[in-house]
C-alpha cells in the first residue's frame, strides 16, 4: 500500500464516499502522480472537496479540468498558461456532481476513448489516451508504467494490437501532418516500447531442430518493433526464435538461414520500396539438412510493404495474431 505524501491519499485505501484518488486520476490521464500534485500546488488545479477526513477525492468536474490541462500542454502551451485557461473555462459556477458520481475505472483497457491528446486516436482503448499523453509530454516514468500495465493486464498480443500499435500509428500520423514536429515523440515512444517488450519477454527458448523461426527486416528496412513483439510472443509460446533486427544484408540473411536451419523465416517490410519478391523467393529456395532429407524454410512476408506483392508459397499474415498462428502451424508440423 503506497501513500500520496502530499495530500494524505492512500492509493489503495477503500473509497470513502466515492470519487477518484490521485493515483487513479494520474493513471487515467497518463501522467505521474507527482505531476497531478504539482499542478494542485502550483496552479490550484486540485480537487474541489475533501471527503472522508483527509482523503482527497477528485470529482468528474475536477478530472475534466485536468484533462483540459493535459490537452493544452500537449499543444506546447506553457503549464501556467494552460492552467489559467483550464480554470477559466471551468468557470466559478461550474456545478460539482455528487462525490459518489465518479466511479473508479474498471481495468482501463475495457473503456474506449475518443479525445484529449491532440492525436487522431479514433475509437480505441482508454489506455491509448494515457500512453499518447505520456509520450507527448516525454514523461518516461509514466510511459513505462502505462506500457507495462497494458502488457501485464492484457498480454503481449492484445497490448500490442489494441494499445501500443494504435498509439504509434496516431503519433506517426501527427508527425506526417506536422512537418518535422513530433519526430522526438515517435522516437521516444518507440524506444520505450522496445524496452518494455524486452523486459516482459520470457527467457529465450532453446533450439529444437527444424522448429526455429528466423526474424529479420529486409535490407534498408529499420522498423523492428513489430518483429520484436512477434519474437517475444513466440518465446512466450515456447517456440525458439532468432531475431536479427533491422536492415539485415542479403548475404547475412542467407548465412543465418543456412546456419540455423529454420522452419520459418519472417521478413518484415514497412514500405513497398524495401519489400523484395526476389529476396523472399531466394530465401525460400535455401535448403538445409543432411543429404537425402533436405528441407526448405517457409517464408512469411510480414508488414504493409508486401501488400500487392504476392510471393507463391509465402503466407502474408495481416497481423500479429495471424503471424503467430502461421508460425505455430509451421514449427509444430
MOPE-V570518 format. One record per backbone hydrogen bond with DSSP energy under -1.0 kcal/mol. NH is the residue of the N-H (numbers start at 1). CO is the residue of the C=O. E is the energy in kcal/mol with one decimal. If there is no record, write none. Layout:
BEGIN
nh:co:e
NH:CO:E
NH:CO:E
END
This chain:
BEGIN
nh:co:e
4:9:-3.2
5:3:-1.2
8:4:-1.6
11:2:-1.5
13:10:-1.2
19:102:-1.5
20:58:-1.7
25:21:-2.3
26:22:-2.5
27:23:-2.2
28:24:-2.1
29:25:-2.2
30:26:-1.7
31:26:-2.1
35:32:-1.1
36:32:-1.4
37:33:-2.3
38:34:-2.1
39:35:-2.3
40:36:-1.7
41:37:-2.5
42:38:-2.9
43:39:-1.7
44:40:-1.3
45:39:-1.5
51:55:-2.0
58:20:-2.6
63:59:-2.5
64:60:-2.4
65:61:-2.0
66:62:-1.9
67:63:-2.6
68:64:-2.0
69:65:-1.9
70:66:-2.6
71:67:-2.4
72:68:-2.3
73:69:-2.4
74:70:-2.0
76:73:-1.6
77:72:-1.4
82:78:-2.7
83:79:-2.7
84:80:-1.9
85:81:-2.3
86:82:-2.5
87:83:-2.5
88:84:-2.4
89:85:-2.7
90:86:-1.5
91:87:-1.9
94:91:-1.3
101:98:-2.7
102:99:-1.0
110:107:-2.6
111:108:-1.8
113:124:-2.7
121:119:-1.7
124:113:-1.7
124:122:-1.3
126:111:-1.9
128:125:-1.3
130:126:-1.1
131:127:-2.8
132:128:-2.7
133:129:-2.2
134:130:-2.4
135:131:-2.3
136:132:-2.7
137:133:-1.9
138:135:-1.2
139:134:-2.7
140:138:-1.1
143:139:-2.4
144:140:-2.5
145:141:-2.0
146:142:-2.4
147:143:-2.5
148:144:-2.5
149:145:-2.2
150:146:-2.0
151:147:-2.0
152:148:-2.6
153:149:-2.3
154:150:-2.4
155:151:-2.3
159:155:-2.3
160:156:-2.3
161:157:-2.7
162:158:-2.7
163:159:-1.4
164:159:-2.9
165:160:-3.0
167:163:-1.3
168:164:-2.6
169:165:-2.6
170:166:-2.0
171:167:-2.5
172:168:-2.4
173:169:-2.3
174:170:-2.1
175:171:-2.4
176:172:-2.5
177:173:-1.7
178:175:-1.1
181:178:-1.8
186:182:-1.9
187:183:-2.4
188:184:-2.4
189:185:-2.8
190:186:-2.5
191:187:-2.4
192:188:-2.0
193:189:-2.5
194:190:-2.4
195:191:-2.1
196:192:-2.5
197:193:-2.6
198:194:-2.0
199:195:-2.0
200:196:-1.9
211:208:-2.6
213:240:-1.4
214:264:-2.4
215:242:-2.8
216:266:-2.3
217:245:-2.7
218:268:-2.1
221:218:-2.0
224:222:-1.2
228:224:-2.3
229:225:-2.3
230:226:-1.7
231:227:-2.8
232:228:-2.2
233:229:-2.4
234:230:-2.4
235:231:-2.2
236:232:-2.1
237:233:-1.1
238:235:-1.8
239:234:-2.5
242:213:-3.0
244:215:-2.8
247:221:-3.4
248:217:-1.4
253:249:-2.4
254:250:-2.6
255:251:-2.2
256:252:-2.4
257:253:-2.3
258:254:-2.3
259:255:-2.1
260:256:-2.0
261:257:-2.1
263:212:-2.4
264:212:-1.4
265:298:-2.5
266:214:-3.2
267:300:-2.6
268:216:-2.1
269:302:-2.3
274:271:-1.2
275:271:-1.4
280:276:-1.9
281:277:-2.5
282:278:-2.3
283:279:-2.5
284:280:-2.2
286:283:-1.4
288:295:-2.1
293:290:-2.3
295:288:-2.8
298:263:-2.4
300:265:-3.2
301:315:-2.2
302:267:-2.8
305:269:-2.6
306:303:-1.4
307:304:-1.4
309:306:-2.6
314:311:-2.5
323:319:-2.1
324:320:-2.5
325:321:-2.1
326:322:-2.4
327:323:-2.6
328:324:-2.6
329:325:-2.1
330:326:-1.6
331:327:-3.1
332:328:-2.1
333:330:-1.1
END
